[in-house]
Amino acid sequence: MEDLRYFAEMASELNNAEIQAWKRAGKRVIGTVCSNIPEELIYAAGILPIRLRAPRLQDTSSADSLLHRINCSYTRSVLELLLRGELGFLDGIVTTNTCDHMLRLAGELQAEARMPFIHYFSMYHALGKAADEWFVLEMEKLKGSLEQAFSMKISDDDVRRAIFVYNRTRRLMGQLNEFRKADPPPLSGTEYFQIVLAGMSTPREQFNDRLEALLPLIQSRRAGGAVQSRLMVVGGGCDAPEFIEFIERKGARIVTDGLCFGMRHYSGTIDENDANPLHAIALRYTNRAACPAIINGFPQSYGILSKLIREWGVQGVICARLKFCDHWAGARKLLAEELRKDGLPLLDLEREYSTTSSGQMSTRIQAFLEMLKSQA
Ligand code: SF4
């Protein structure tokens, strides 16, 4: 479908054609490294936030000299891009301490980046009222840094306008996801992920308009192909449509996910009537499926995941976690236990950020799908 090709193209490059056009128009771009960083505030400053990714990067040898290989390959890949000068189009980066790997990356980016703006956004690690307050305090610091670095003022109305734009994105993505309840769904998991990633690296109003135009085309699309196993993918640092395609080519359909480069980025709208827009943004972030780095977040996350599993008719779950990611290594044990109680099989895949296919993974996925078919 021609309309889908645009999203695939935008998702295939970090510094894509829309980013280049935005820069040529004299506008700024700031990179973020985690879905817990409140993009709405950066957008309220008239700056385009983009989630840092390293499509098709295979070698991190320069970064490995600064960040030990025990750090996850997502963090080393981001640093590698910086050291190769491939982030030169950015006007700044917002770093954070989601996990120790991110914290080490923050230190290296602070030391190595030659940009007008590097801001460290300190993350809460336990849900509760204190987390909401902490998030608001950190947003006020980020707001102050942006205003100072770029000699501007960010008003509450600017923040409300950004909230409106982001809510529109999340509602449109919600509509798109509803179509994936169909069996078979009218779009593949691969196509869906290209849309997801394009939405993280193109101007939001433009993305919203294109997505709104795409929805009726997807809705009327005849879903081809035999019924295949319906899967959910969870995990961290998983942002490669090629990896999703690798799974789907084996006779599966990824119909939903619990990824920070996916559902967690687009779920939940912000209360547009809250007198304090920063407080409203904080509640949206702390009430969604939590990252495993949040020590008491699993019950809330599993509540959201199991609702998706029921409503999207999921037959099996793949946990695609990065090597050395201690948080997902722990979370998959909790997840396996809960899924076992709910009678749902889990396939645990450990991978490197750049690994989108491998013989060993191929065999394990094939065996998992055959087991699901035998159970169907
Ligand atoms: S994938 Fe895991 S280790 Fe890597 S940045 Fe995310 S939470 Fe940290």
Residues whose N, C-alpha, C, O or C-beta is under 5 A from the ligand:
A	BS01	SF4	C72 Y74 C99 H101 M102 G236 G237 L322 F324 C325 D326 H327
